[in-house]
Amino acid sequence: MADAEALLADITRLIDQVRSDAKAISDGWQAFPVSAEFAPSVDNLAAYVALRHHDLRGIQRGLMSIGLSSLGRLESRVLPTLMAVRATLAATLGQERAPCADAAFFAGETRLRARADALFGPRSEAHPTARLITCPSEAADDPSFMRALAERRVDAIRINCAHDDAPAWEAMIAHARAAEAETGHRMRVFMDLAGPKIRTGGVALAEDIKRIRRDQRIAIVAPGGLKAPEPAGWAAAVECTHAGVVGMARPGERVFIDDGKIGAVVETATDGMLVARVTRCDPDGAKLKPEKGINFPDTELTIPALTARDRADLAFVATHADAVEYSFVQSTSDVAALQAALEDVRPAGREALGLVLKIETARAVRNLPGIVVAAGGRQPVAIMIARGDLAIEIGFARLAEIQEEILWIGEAAQVPVIWATQVMEHFVKKGMPNRAELTDAAMSVRAECVMLNKGPFLLDALEELDGLLARMSGHYRKKTPQLRRLASW
């Protein structure tokens, strides 16, 4: 059994170190205006970041052996948990230390629940996790889609500004409001800014090339710079539609095209052109096509998250939406740019719009704590784990780890998290779930909201998801097992 006196000394040192380090971290966020309501969350987030700079495995194991907290579920209450553990250890040694009152201990949970309710609508036992549904273009012409969602008590709809136009968006919202009037159920409107699109443009293939294969070279060029293939140099050339990105990449950095179907490493970088050697693709080769995504996961892409198109769309968004989803946000300066743009177009008397931070890049992950503080200090905020681009950027093998860490940061900041991208996608598109996606969907119960994309079997998938989340919520709340009675034995 562990030595309680030694553990008490370890916990006391840890508390002192966390307090000191957390102050240094929060001092780095002083430039961001923070409301009085959000300030305790900033303090807890700083304490969590400071705590996770330590390896706690030894202390955890010692505490477990004497039946005390393993510290494994303290995200929303860092210092209260550490102090409660210290008080209990002190009591076992006959020392007096006042424990934390229940209200203070669970205050972070209370804030998180209130913020989720404000963004997505109040939760119920039947629907413990909010559902966010992406609208297809057809929803502008077919009011029955919104009525079906309202009848199923869907919490929010998502309109993707990369598609359709303002008249179509207005029609979708009008159908949603009509469905609310018919059913008495309110649905929030989330609008997703398109953000910068880094895609393939024109493609030129050598005469004998049909598919790109491993060890071949491809040239990636700036818009308008498409070159004929040079057999001695590269087998194909492709434009990158975002001006400037080509000039940011350096030799040795990776490039992925078409959701990672083609992986390559930059060998040479000159003005307006990269030459990259293909390191990964299907053994039978892969087609190089226009209008496919390009990812530069190792390149520090210093491009604004807010595009000219986004700025033009913001006037509509600020007038009609309950929340805006911010694509490609990577830094606190990106947050500041959006907040300034929103202030310019926000109708008089309207409260601050909710802001969903779409975490899509490795840089966004690195900067996440500061991004959350910059956003949440001024307006309601949520984090979206945008697992599509994120998986390409950080690697599929790391996605499972990073999505967990994003959940923890969200809980530490006491802000809601949205579990997004390919949730039950096979079911939505084909009408039948596969085993892996049901397990994935079950894990979304640890987020405050889960997003489903459009597809012909969306409503069927939604009903299956509702039952799954209702069952899982009896077992888990965030990382904490609820220990509901088991019905299987």
QUIWOZI-V906549 format. One line per field, one symbol per residue. phi: phi as a letter, one per 20 degrees, with the letter a starting at -180 (. if undefined). psi: psi as a letter, one per 20 degrees, with the letter a starting at -180 (. if undefined). burial: b if it has 24 or more other ideal C-beta (glycine too) atoms within 12 Angstrom, else e. A space follows every 10 residues. Layout:
BEGIN
phi = ???
psi = ???
burial = ???
END
This chain:
BEGIN
phi = .fefffffff ffffgfffgf ffffffffdf fefcfffegf ffffffffff fffdeefffg fffffdmdge mecdgebffg ffffffffff ffdmdebfff fgfffdffff ffffffffed ofecffcfdf dddfefgfff dcffffffff femfebddde ffcmbggfff fgffffffff ffdmdecfdd deffmfddcf dfccdfgedd cecgmfdced cfgndgdfgd gfdbebcbed fefnfgfefc gneeccclln fcdbcfdccc gmbddcefdb aggenceecf mdfcdcfeef eedffeeffg ffffffffed eebdedfmfc bfffffffff ffffdffgne fgffcdeeec cfffffeggf ffffeffcbg ccddeefffg fffdngfegg ffffffgffg ffemcfcdec nmflfffged nbfdffffff fffffeeebc ddefrfdgff fffffgffff ffffdcclee felfgfdec
psi = qqohghgggg gggggggggg hhghghhijh ipppqhhigh hgghgghggg gjiqojhggg hghhijkrpj jiljgimfhh gghggghggh hhjjqppprp qgghgjhggg ggghhghhgi qqrrhhmhpq ppppprhiih inihghghgh hjkqhqqppo iiqbrghggh gghghghghg hhijpppqop poqgrpoorq cqppqqhjph qprqirqqpp rrpikpqqqo higqiqqqqp iophhhihqq qiqqpppmkj hpprppgqor ojpqpqppip rqhjrqpoqr kqqppmhipn omqphorhgg hhhhggghhh qhqppoqkpi rhhgghgggg hhhhipqpip rpqqpooooi rhghghjggh ggghgiiirp qrppnnifhg hggiphhigg ghhghggggg hhilqqqpor okokhgghhi jpqrghhhgg hhiiiiriqq pqrqrhkghg hghggggghg ghhihqocio pilqppih.
burial = eeebeebbeb bbebbeebee bbeebbeebe ebebeeebeb bbbbbbbbbb bbebebeebb ebbeebebbe bebbbbbbbb bbbbbbbbbb eeeeeeeeeb eeeebebbbe bbbebbbbbb bebeeebbbb bbbbbbeebb eebebbbbbb ebbbbbbbbb bbebeeebbe bbbebbbebb eeeebebbbb bbbbbbbbbb bbbbbbeebe bbbeebbbbb bbbebbbebe eeebbbbbbb bbeebbbbbe eebbbbbbbb bbbbbbbebe ebbbbbbbbb beeeebebbe ebbbbbbbbe bebbbbbeeb bebbebbbbb bbbbbbbbbb bbebbbbbbe bbeebbeeee ebbbbbbbbb bbbbbebbbb bbbbbbbbbb bbbbbbbbbb bbbbeeeebe ebbebbbbbb bbbbbbbbbb bbbbbbbbee eebeeebbeb bbbbbbbbbb bbbbbeebbb bbbbbbbbbe bbbebbbbbb eeeeeeeee
END
